């Protein structure tokens, strides 16, 4: 047995794939989910070393309860934490209600920090590891995705700071930047479109409606063409088991191309490429 790990956002997608793969690799996995039915679904997968726990990263009571359960089960020694829980909020900067920005940052940034703070003592005790799931979208903003892009840029900075702070304790910290992954997050973004239109109001819909239609079309196309979540799961396993894990992992050919283009192209040239892709959706 390789020790115990906590994975947040394990009900679907990357978190679910990563949790199941880690259990099969020999870790005891505490898989954080928000609903009882998601816990039942994970149990049905039959991974012997996987224990679902109710964990909402915006609810300190569930974070504390999870920390207590892990402490009880592991004698206060945790081999790893995978901060995966996240949502996508989209909309034009001019029109998106500020509460939507706050919701995005509360889940994708503050929630991940809250879980890390609750578990870090146990990770230090075992000289364990912390993995943050960021996104290639954290390398820079895209139209109508500023909340999401900002949250992923922020969590990458948190990971960098934590890595430097934890070096003295022998704790490794990595973050993973996937490109398009075929998960439910794309469907959820499409499903939220009517609520977004209602939130920004008729005047802003008149201004931005056609562009938002393009965004939904592009999201559907991107999700359909994404890699399976197991592609990121393999990288999570590497980050938790390699003798020398990388500080940053970029997952997927599309993500690597995007990273290179952002590094070498002038911003206005990159903007034109984005516009062409957006209009072709």
Buried (B, 14 or more C-beta within 10 A) or exposed (E): EBBBBBBBBBBBBBBBBBBBBBBBBEBBBBBBBBEEEBBEBBEEEEBEBBBBBBBBBBBEEBBEBBBEBBBEEBEEBBBBBBBBBBBBBBBBEEBBBEEBBEBBBBBBBBBBBBBBEBBBEBBBBBEBBBBBBBBBBBBBBBBBBBBBBBBBBBBBEBBBEBBEEBEEEEBBBBBBBBBBBBBBBBEEBBEBBEEBBEBBEEEBBEEBEEEBEBBBBBBBBBBEEBBEBBBBBEBBBBBBBEEEBBEBBBBBEBBBEBBEBEEEEEEEEBBEEBEEBBEEB
